[in-house]
Amino acid sequence: MATEEVPVLIVGGGPVGLSAALFLSRLGITPTLVERRSTTSPLTRATGVHARSMELFRMAGLAEEIQATGLRLVPRAVAEGPDAEPGVIPRVILRSRSLSDLDSAQVMEVGEEFSFDLSPAKPVWCGQDLLEPVILRGARRSGADIRFDTRMTAMTETADGVLADLTDTRTGKVSTVRAKYVIAADGVQSGIRESLGIRRTGNGVLQKMLSVVFRSDMKPVVGDRKFILTFIANENVQGVAVCLDGADRWMFWTGYPVASGIDPSLFSQEKCTELVTAALGVDRPIEIEGTFPWESAHLIAEKFRQGRVFLAGDAAHTHPPDGSFGANAGIQDSHNLAWKLAAVLHGTAGEGLLDTYDAERRPVGLATADQALLRERNRATAHREPGFRDFPNVILGYRYTSAAVLPDEADAGREHETVPVELDLTGRPGTRVPHRWLSGADGRISTHDLCADTLVLLTDAGTDRWDEVPPIDSVRHVRIGAGGDYEAERSPWWEAFGIGPEGAVLLRPDGFVGWREPAAPKNPAEQLDSAVRALLDRQP
């Protein structure tokens, strides 16, 4: 049988692999994704979709569908107000002896309101079992080839690609594909990572966990209180009760230190019902939808790229559950890698651009795993630890340092923390693009909406210093101001980017600043051309 040629083979059809398929197909690359399961996951694993991930889904045209599928996270006053709309929930985290003892509960965290001003996309409370089908539909609409009931059973890298044997798990039929690149999104126990001999470092497996998804009429127990989760601790059980739909669908998870020797995967349904009842603090009719064991771990792959193979998501970095950082970091891995693979495959960037995936995403994977670990050890006191970073800084404030980021004079030669102590979204190269609302012929958009499939040069419409720059392949010039392509709702827009009225900013397709010039140089065309060549690893 002839070998099938594909540009990118994605192994693993969870939220990370499906997101990679979505982002690549939106960028004009038709990936092939293989997943051993027959369909998307029925398990409610990751629940919180952060604002940064929602920005990426907004670029891909899925934000509204995800919002309609899950619960929109809104300020507490809005969720609990008399005019509260259906389908909303506040980001309120409690600590209590049980769900029947909420009158004496401690409020541990309130709100993700910071993202409402800093991002055009709103966070969503949406379980993995609901999120995956939305991403799957979007990926298929964009042309991705998604194959369930298919395992990759062998892989060999050659000079011009990767040969992979794919086995249909229903028929046993084996086919062979040759991919230019492979994305290993095959989870914590990644067979691809193991076959490549890529080691992991970190604190290892912390606890053996068990999640129980159940339905119960909780109105008599929690009343009108609205919250996303409650940490439960009493003499019978410790764990977390998670509200999944704002009504009667819940999840409770608990864990046992590895040294205890307890294996919760062996628990009977009666034992699971007993655990849930202890968390409720009162006998209620309970319908268990399902249970699934997992591990809370802190592990980072020593490298995210080997040859033509890239690790993404849990295959690359495994996080404790606190903060919901894991799946979100994986989705962001996928986008960072997708735009770079697309640029190389389309011939607009050099192969060296792909090295920046490891340079950028591995430090972020490590930093977010560390933040989750601090919170897991003791959420109540984590903020006192020297390495602790506030939630907005972890979600939106991380910074890249790589060859695809060209520092300006103020930052040249300086080292930067991946997640800084102070949130800095002022247009520095390597940081996320500042969010500003713009209005134009296509309506009201964000500066983030300009970032989609190409580099974007932003200049002010009040200067002509950049107008004579000849067109550059894969760079779109956008002028902001009166008479330009868009007008900013708050002027001057350029102050938010740390430049002057004659300066310029180069935005990357992932919504990060790649380069900026505070003022117009003597030769704008030469400066821009040099910046684009360096950022994309283009040869002269």
C-alpha positions as CSV (number, residue, x, y, z in Angstrom):
1,M,0.0,0.0,0.0
2,A,1.3,3.5,-0.9
3,T,2.6,5.7,1.9
4,E,0.3,8.6,2.6
5,E,1.9,12.0,2.8
6,V,0.7,14.4,5.5
7,P,2.2,17.8,6.6
8,V,1.6,17.2,10.3
9,L,0.6,14.1,12.3
10,I,-0.9,14.8,15.7
11,V,-1.0,11.9,18.1
12,G,-3.7,12.3,20.8
13,G,-7.2,13.7,20.5
14,G,-7.6,15.4,23.9
15,P,-8.0,19.2,24.2
16,V,-4.4,19.8,23.3
17,G,-4.3,17.6,20.2
18,L,-7.7,18.8,19.0
19,S,-6.6,22.4,19.5
20,A,-3.5,21.8,17.5
21,A,-5.6,20.4,14.7
22,L,-7.9,23.4,14.9
23,F,-5.2,26.0,14.9
24,L,-3.2,24.4,12.1
25,S,-6.2,23.9,9.8
26,R,-7.2,27.6,10.4
27,L,-3.7,28.5,9.2
28,G,-4.1,26.6,5.9
29,I,-2.3,23.4,7.0
30,T,-4.3,20.1,6.9
31,P,-3.2,18.0,9.8
32,T,-4.0,14.3,10.4
33,L,-4.9,13.5,14.0
34,V,-5.1,10.0,15.4
35,E,-6.8,9.0,18.6
36,R,-7.2,5.5,20.0
37,R,-10.6,6.2,21.6
38,S,-13.8,6.0,19.6
39,T,-14.8,9.5,20.4
40,T,-14.0,12.5,22.5
41,S,-13.6,12.1,26.2
42,P,-16.7,11.5,28.3
43,L,-14.7,12.4,31.4
44,T,-15.0,15.7,33.2
45,R,-11.4,16.5,33.7
46,A,-10.1,20.1,33.2
47,T,-12.9,22.6,33.8
48,G,-11.6,26.2,33.7
49,V,-10.8,27.8,30.3
50,H,-8.7,30.8,31.1
51,A,-9.0,34.2,29.3
52,R,-5.7,33.6,27.4
53,S,-7.0,30.3,26.0
54,M,-10.3,31.9,25.1
55,E,-8.4,34.6,23.2
56,L,-6.9,31.8,21.0
57,F,-10.4,30.2,20.6
58,R,-11.7,33.7,19.7
59,M,-9.1,33.9,16.9
60,A,-10.3,30.5,15.7
61,G,-14.0,31.6,15.8
62,L,-15.0,29.3,18.6
63,A,-15.3,31.6,21.6
64,E,-19.1,32.1,21.4
65,E,-19.8,28.4,21.0
66,I,-17.6,27.6,24.0
67,Q,-19.3,30.3,26.1
68,A,-22.7,28.8,25.1
69,T,-21.6,25.3,26.0
70,G,-20.1,26.1,29.5
71,L,-20.8,28.7,32.2
72,R,-19.5,32.2,31.7
73,L,-17.4,33.4,34.6
74,V,-18.6,36.8,35.8
75,P,-18.0,39.1,38.8
76,R,-19.7,37.8,42.0
77,A,-22.0,40.9,42.2
78,V,-23.3,40.1,38.7
79,A,-23.8,36.4,39.3
80,E,-25.6,37.0,42.6
81,G,-27.5,40.1,41.5
82,P,-31.3,40.3,40.8
83,D,-30.7,40.6,37.0
84,A,-28.3,37.6,36.8
85,E,-28.6,35.9,33.4
86,P,-28.7,32.1,33.1
87,G,-25.4,30.3,32.4
88,V,-23.2,32.5,34.6
89,I,-21.1,31.7,37.7
90,P,-18.6,33.7,39.7
91,R,-15.1,32.5,40.3
92,V,-15.6,32.0,44.0
93,I,-13.5,29.4,45.8
94,L,-14.4,28.3,49.3
95,R,-13.1,26.2,52.1
96,S,-15.5,24.3,54.3
97,R,-16.1,21.2,56.4
98,S,-18.7,20.1,54.0
99,L,-21.2,21.5,51.5
100,S,-23.9,21.5,54.1
101,D,-21.7,23.7,56.4
102,L,-21.3,26.7,54.0
103,D,-22.6,29.2,56.5
104,S,-19.2,29.0,58.2
105,A,-17.2,28.5,55.0
106,Q,-14.0,30.6,54.4
107,V,-13.9,32.5,51.1
108,M,-10.4,31.7,49.7
109,E,-10.5,33.4,46.3
110,V,-12.9,35.7,44.6
111,G,-13.0,36.9,41.0
112,E,-11.2,36.8,37.7
113,E,-12.3,40.4,37.0
114,F,-8.8,41.4,36.1
115,S,-9.2,39.7,32.7
116,F,-12.3,41.7,31.9
117,D,-10.2,44.8,31.4
118,L,-7.0,43.1,30.1
119,S,-8.6,40.8,27.5
120,P,-11.3,40.8,24.9
121,A,-12.1,37.2,25.8
122,K,-13.9,36.1,28.9
123,P,-13.0,33.0,30.9
124,V,-15.4,30.0,30.8
125,W,-16.2,27.2,33.3
126,C,-16.5,24.3,30.9
127,G,-15.6,20.7,31.5
128,Q,-13.3,18.8,29.1
129,D,-16.2,16.5,28.2
130,L,-18.1,19.5,26.8
131,L,-15.1,21.4,25.4
132,E,-13.6,18.7,23.3
133,P,-16.7,18.2,21.0
134,V,-16.7,22.0,20.3
135,I,-13.0,22.0,19.3
136,L,-13.5,18.8,17.2
137,R,-16.4,20.4,15.2
138,G,-14.3,23.5,14.6
139,A,-11.3,21.5,13.5
140,R,-13.3,19.4,11.1
141,R,-15.1,22.5,9.7
142,S,-11.6,24.0,9.0
143,G,-10.5,20.8,7.1
144,A,-8.6,18.8,9.7
145,D,-8.5,15.0,9.2
146,I,-9.5,13.5,12.5
147,R,-9.3,9.7,12.9
148,F,-10.7,8.0,16.0
149,D,-10.2,4.3,16.7
150,T,-6.6,4.7,15.4
151,R,-3.3,4.1,17.2
152,M,0.2,5.1,16.1
153,T,2.0,1.8,16.6
154,A,5.5,2.6,15.1
155,M,7.5,5.7,14.3
156,T,10.8,6.3,12.5
157,E,12.3,9.6,11.7
158,T,14.0,9.9,8.3
159,A,15.9,12.7,6.6
160,D,12.8,14.2,5.1
161,G,10.0,13.3,7.6
162,V,8.6,10.8,10.1
163,L,7.3,7.4,9.0
164,A,4.4,6.3,11.2
165,D,2.4,3.1,11.2
166,L,-1.3,3.7,12.1
167,T,-3.4,0.8,13.2
168,D,-7.2,0.8,13.0
169,T,-8.2,-0.6,16.4
170,R,-11.5,-2.0,15.1
171,T,-10.1,-4.0,12.1
172,G,-6.4,-4.3,12.8
173,K,-5.6,-2.8,9.4
174,V,-2.2,-1.0,9.3
175,S,-1.5,2.0,7.1
176,T,1.7,4.1,6.8
177,V,1.9,7.9,6.7
178,R,5.0,10.1,6.2
179,A,4.6,13.4,8.1
180,K,6.9,16.4,7.8
181,Y,6.4,16.9,11.6
182,V,4.7,15.1,14.5
183,I,3.0,16.6,17.5
184,A,2.9,14.3,20.5
185,A,-0.2,15.2,22.5
186,D,-0.6,11.7,23.8
187,G,-0.8,12.6,27.5
188,V,1.0,12.0,30.8
189,Q,2.1,8.5,29.9
190,S,3.2,9.6,26.4
191,G,4.5,6.6,24.5
192,I,6.2,8.9,22.0
193,R,8.1,10.7,24.7
194,E,9.2,7.4,26.2
195,S,10.2,6.0,22.8
196,L,12.4,9.1,22.2
197,G,14.1,8.6,25.5
198,I,13.2,12.1,26.7
199,R,13.4,12.2,30.5
200,R,11.3,14.2,32.9
201,T,12.4,16.1,36.0
202,G,10.4,17.5,38.9
203,N,8.7,16.4,42.1
204,G,7.1,13.3,40.5
205,V,3.8,11.8,41.4
206,L,2.4,13.6,44.4
207,Q,-0.9,11.9,45.0
208,K,-3.1,9.1,43.6
209,M,-6.4,10.8,42.8
210,L,-10.0,9.8,42.2
211,S,-12.7,11.9,40.6
212,V,-16.4,11.1,41.1
213,V,-18.9,12.8,38.8
214,F,-22.4,12.7,40.2
215,R,-25.9,14.3,40.0
216,S,-27.9,15.4,43.0
217,D,-30.4,18.1,43.7
218,M,-28.2,20.4,45.8
219,K,-30.6,23.3,46.2
220,P,-31.5,22.1,49.8
221,V,-27.8,21.9,50.6
222,V,-26.2,25.0,49.1
223,G,-29.2,27.2,48.7
224,D,-28.7,30.2,46.4
225,R,-24.9,30.3,46.9
226,K,-22.9,30.4,43.7
227,F,-19.3,29.2,43.5
228,I,-17.1,27.1,41.3
229,L,-15.5,24.9,43.9
230,T,-15.1,24.2,47.6
231,F,-12.1,22.7,49.4
232,I,-13.6,20.1,51.8
233,A,-11.8,18.9,55.0
234,N,-13.4,17.0,57.7
235,E,-12.7,13.8,59.8
236,N,-14.1,11.6,57.1
237,V,-12.8,13.0,53.8
238,Q,-10.6,15.7,52.2
239,G,-11.0,16.8,48.7
240,V,-12.6,19.3,46.3
241,A,-16.3,19.6,45.4
242,V,-16.7,21.2,41.9
243,C,-19.9,22.7,40.5
244,L,-20.1,21.7,36.9
245,D,-23.3,23.1,35.6
246,G,-24.5,25.6,38.2
247,A,-27.3,23.2,39.2
248,D,-27.3,19.5,39.9
249,R,-24.1,18.1,38.2
250,W,-21.1,18.0,40.4
251,M,-17.6,16.4,40.7
252,F,-15.8,15.5,43.9
253,W,-12.1,14.6,43.8
254,T,-9.9,13.3,46.5
255,G,-6.3,12.1,46.8
256,Y,-4.0,9.9,48.7
257,P,-0.2,10.3,49.1
258,V,1.7,7.7,47.2
259,A,3.4,6.5,50.4
260,S,-0.1,5.6,51.8
261,G,-0.3,2.6,49.5
262,I,-4.0,3.4,48.9
263,D,-5.1,2.8,45.3
264,P,-8.4,4.7,44.8
265,S,-8.8,3.2,41.3
266,L,-10.0,0.0,43.2
267,F,-12.7,1.8,45.1
268,S,-16.2,0.3,44.7
269,Q,-19.2,2.4,43.8
270,E,-20.4,2.1,47.4
271,K,-17.1,3.5,48.6
272,C,-17.4,6.4,46.1
273,T,-20.9,7.2,47.3
274,E,-19.6,7.2,50.8
275,L,-16.9,9.7,49.9
276,V,-19.4,12.0,48.2
277,T,-21.8,11.8,51.1
278,A,-19.1,12.7,53.5
279,A,-18.3,15.8,51.3
280,L,-21.9,16.8,51.2
281,G,-22.2,16.4,55.0
282,V,-25.8,15.2,54.7
283,D,-27.5,12.2,53.1
284,R,-28.9,13.1,49.7
285,P,-30.0,11.0,46.7
286,I,-26.9,10.6,44.5
287,E,-26.6,9.4,41.0
288,I,-23.0,8.6,40.1
289,E,-22.3,9.3,36.4
290,G,-18.8,8.0,36.4
291,T,-15.4,7.7,38.3
292,F,-11.9,8.0,37.0
293,P,-8.5,7.6,38.7
294,W,-5.6,9.9,37.9
295,E,-2.4,11.2,39.3
296,S,-1.4,14.6,40.6
297,A,2.1,15.1,39.5
298,H,4.8,17.8,38.9
299,L,6.9,16.7,35.9
300,I,8.6,18.5,33.0
301,A,10.2,17.0,30.0
302,E,13.8,17.9,29.6
303,K,13.1,19.1,26.0
304,F,10.0,19.8,24.1
305,R,11.5,19.0,20.7
306,Q,13.6,16.2,19.3
307,G,14.2,16.4,15.6
308,R,10.8,16.5,13.8
309,V,8.8,15.6,16.9
310,F,7.3,18.1,19.3
311,L,5.8,17.4,22.8
312,A,2.7,19.3,23.8
313,G,0.4,19.4,26.8
314,D,0.7,16.7,29.5
315,A,3.3,14.9,27.3
316,A,5.6,17.8,27.9
317,H,4.5,19.1,31.3
318,T,2.3,17.6,34.0
319,H,0.8,20.0,36.6
320,P,-1.0,19.5,39.9
321,P,-4.7,20.5,39.4
322,D,-4.7,23.7,41.4
323,G,-5.3,26.8,39.2
324,S,-6.5,24.8,36.2
325,F,-3.1,25.7,34.6
326,G,-2.4,22.3,32.9
327,A,-4.9,22.1,30.1
328,N,-4.7,25.8,29.4
329,A,-0.9,25.7,29.1
330,G,-1.3,22.8,26.7
331,I,-3.8,24.7,24.5
332,Q,-1.3,27.5,24.4
333,D,1.5,25.1,23.5
334,S,-0.6,24.0,20.5
335,H,-1.1,27.6,19.2
336,N,2.5,28.6,19.7
337,L,3.6,25.5,17.8
338,A,0.9,25.7,15.1
339,W,1.7,29.2,13.8
340,K,5.4,28.4,13.6
341,L,4.8,25.1,11.8
342,A,2.4,26.8,9.4
343,A,5.0,29.5,8.7
344,V,7.7,27.0,8.0
345,L,5.4,24.7,5.9
346,H,4.2,27.7,3.9
347,G,7.8,28.7,3.2
348,T,7.6,32.1,4.9
349,A,9.9,31.1,7.8
350,G,13.1,29.2,8.2
351,E,13.4,25.9,10.1
352,G,15.1,27.8,13.0
353,L,11.8,29.3,14.0
354,L,10.7,25.9,15.3
355,D,13.5,25.9,17.8
356,T,11.8,28.8,19.5
357,Y,8.9,26.5,20.5
358,D,11.0,24.8,23.2
359,A,12.8,28.1,24.1
360,E,9.4,29.8,24.8
361,R,7.0,27.1,26.0
362,R,9.3,25.0,28.2
363,P,10.0,27.8,30.6
364,V,6.2,28.6,30.7
365,G,5.4,24.9,31.3
366,L,7.9,24.8,34.2
367,A,6.7,28.1,35.7
368,T,3.1,27.2,35.6
369,A,3.7,23.8,37.1
370,D,5.6,25.4,39.9
371,Q,2.8,27.8,40.6
372,A,0.3,24.9,40.7
373,L,2.6,23.0,43.1
374,L,2.8,26.0,45.5
375,R,-1.0,26.2,45.5
376,E,-1.4,22.4,46.0
377,R,0.9,22.3,49.0
378,N,-1.1,24.8,50.9
379,R,-3.5,27.2,49.0
380,A,-4.2,29.2,52.2
381,T,-0.5,30.1,52.7
382,A,0.9,29.8,49.2
383,H,0.9,33.6,48.7
384,R,3.5,33.9,51.4
385,E,6.1,31.9,49.5
386,P,8.8,33.9,47.7
387,G,8.1,32.3,44.3
388,F,4.4,32.8,44.4
389,R,2.8,34.8,41.6
390,D,-0.6,36.3,41.4
391,F,-3.2,34.6,39.2
392,P,-3.2,37.4,36.5
393,N,0.6,37.2,36.2
394,V,0.4,33.4,35.6
395,I,-2.5,33.6,33.2
396,L,-1.6,36.7,31.1
397,G,1.7,38.0,32.2
398,Y,4.3,35.3,31.3
399,R,7.1,36.5,29.0
400,Y,9.0,34.8,26.2
401,T,12.7,35.0,25.5
402,S,13.8,33.5,22.2
403,A,15.1,34.2,18.7
404,A,11.5,35.1,17.8
405,V,11.5,38.0,20.2
406,L,13.7,41.0,19.4
407,P,14.3,43.0,22.6
408,D,14.5,46.8,22.3
409,E,17.4,48.8,23.7
410,A,15.9,49.1,27.2
411,D,15.8,45.3,27.5
412,A,18.7,44.2,25.4
413,G,21.0,41.9,27.4
414,R,18.8,41.7,30.4
415,E,17.4,38.5,31.9
416,H,13.7,38.3,32.7
417,E,11.6,36.0,34.8
418,T,9.2,33.9,32.8
419,V,6.4,34.9,35.2
420,P,7.3,38.3,36.7
421,V,6.4,39.6,40.1
422,E,4.7,42.7,38.6
423,L,2.3,42.3,35.7
424,D,3.8,44.1,32.7
425,L,1.6,44.4,29.6
426,T,3.1,47.5,28.2
427,G,4.1,46.3,24.8
428,R,7.6,45.0,25.7
429,P,8.8,42.4,23.1
430,G,8.1,38.9,24.4
431,T,4.9,40.0,26.3
432,R,1.3,39.6,25.4
433,V,-0.2,42.3,23.1
434,P,-1.9,45.0,25.2
435,H,-5.7,44.8,24.7
436,R,-7.3,47.9,23.3
437,W,-10.7,48.3,21.6
438,L,-10.6,49.5,18.0
439,S,-13.4,50.5,15.6
440,G,-13.4,50.2,11.9
441,A,-15.3,49.1,8.8
442,D,-15.7,45.6,10.3
443,G,-17.0,46.8,13.6
444,R,-15.5,46.8,17.1
445,I,-12.5,44.6,17.5
446,S,-9.6,44.2,19.9
447,T,-5.9,44.6,19.0
448,H,-5.8,40.9,19.7
449,D,-8.2,40.3,16.8
450,L,-5.6,41.7,14.4
451,C,-3.4,38.7,15.3
452,A,-4.5,35.7,13.3
453,D,-2.5,34.3,10.5
454,T,0.3,36.8,9.8
455,L,2.7,39.3,11.4
456,V,1.0,42.7,11.9
457,L,2.8,46.0,11.8
458,L,1.0,48.6,13.9
459,T,1.7,52.3,13.2
460,D,-0.2,55.5,13.9
461,A,-2.3,57.0,11.0
462,G,-0.9,60.5,12.0
463,T,2.6,59.7,10.7
464,D,3.7,58.8,7.2
465,R,7.2,57.6,8.2
466,W,6.2,53.9,7.7
467,D,3.9,54.4,4.7
468,E,6.7,54.2,2.2
469,V,7.9,50.8,3.5
470,P,7.4,48.3,0.6
471,P,5.1,45.4,1.3
472,I,6.8,42.4,3.0
473,D,5.5,38.9,2.5
474,S,3.6,37.7,5.6
475,V,3.4,41.2,7.1
476,R,0.2,43.2,7.2
477,H,0.4,46.9,7.9
478,V,-2.4,48.3,10.0
479,R,-2.7,52.1,10.7
480,I,-4.6,53.2,13.8
481,G,-6.1,56.7,14.1
482,A,-8.2,59.2,12.1
483,G,-8.0,58.3,8.4
484,G,-6.4,54.9,9.2
485,D,-7.7,51.3,9.1
486,Y,-9.1,51.6,12.7
487,E,-9.6,54.2,15.3
488,A,-8.8,53.5,19.0
489,E,-11.6,54.0,21.6
490,R,-8.9,55.4,23.9
491,S,-6.3,57.6,22.5
492,P,-3.4,57.7,22.1
493,W,-3.2,54.0,21.5
494,W,0.5,53.9,21.1
495,E,1.2,54.8,24.7
496,A,-0.2,51.4,25.7
497,F,2.5,49.8,23.6
498,G,5.4,51.9,25.0
499,I,6.2,53.8,21.8
500,G,5.8,57.3,20.5
501,P,3.5,58.6,17.7
502,E,6.1,57.8,15.0
503,G,7.0,54.4,16.4
504,A,5.9,50.9,15.3
505,V,5.1,47.6,16.8
506,L,5.3,44.1,15.2
507,L,2.7,41.7,16.5
508,R,3.1,37.9,16.2
509,P,0.2,35.6,15.1
510,D,-0.1,34.3,18.7
511,G,-0.8,37.8,20.1
512,F,2.6,38.5,21.5
513,V,4.8,41.5,20.7
514,G,7.8,40.4,18.6
515,W,9.5,43.8,18.0
516,R,9.0,47.5,18.5
517,E,10.6,50.8,17.6
518,P,9.7,53.6,20.0
519,A,10.4,56.2,17.3
520,A,10.8,56.1,13.5
521,P,14.4,55.1,12.6
522,K,16.3,56.7,9.8
523,N,15.5,53.9,7.5
524,P,12.2,52.3,8.5
525,A,12.1,49.8,5.6
526,E,15.5,48.5,6.4
527,Q,14.7,48.2,10.1
528,L,11.5,46.4,9.5
529,D,13.0,44.0,7.0
530,S,15.8,43.1,9.3
531,A,13.3,42.5,12.2
532,V,11.1,40.2,10.1
533,R,14.0,38.2,8.8
534,A,15.4,37.7,12.3
535,L,12.0,36.9,13.9
536,L,11.1,34.3,11.2
537,D,14.6,33.0,10.6
538,R,14.5,34.1,7.0
539,Q,17.8,33.9,5.1
540,P,19.0,37.1,3.4
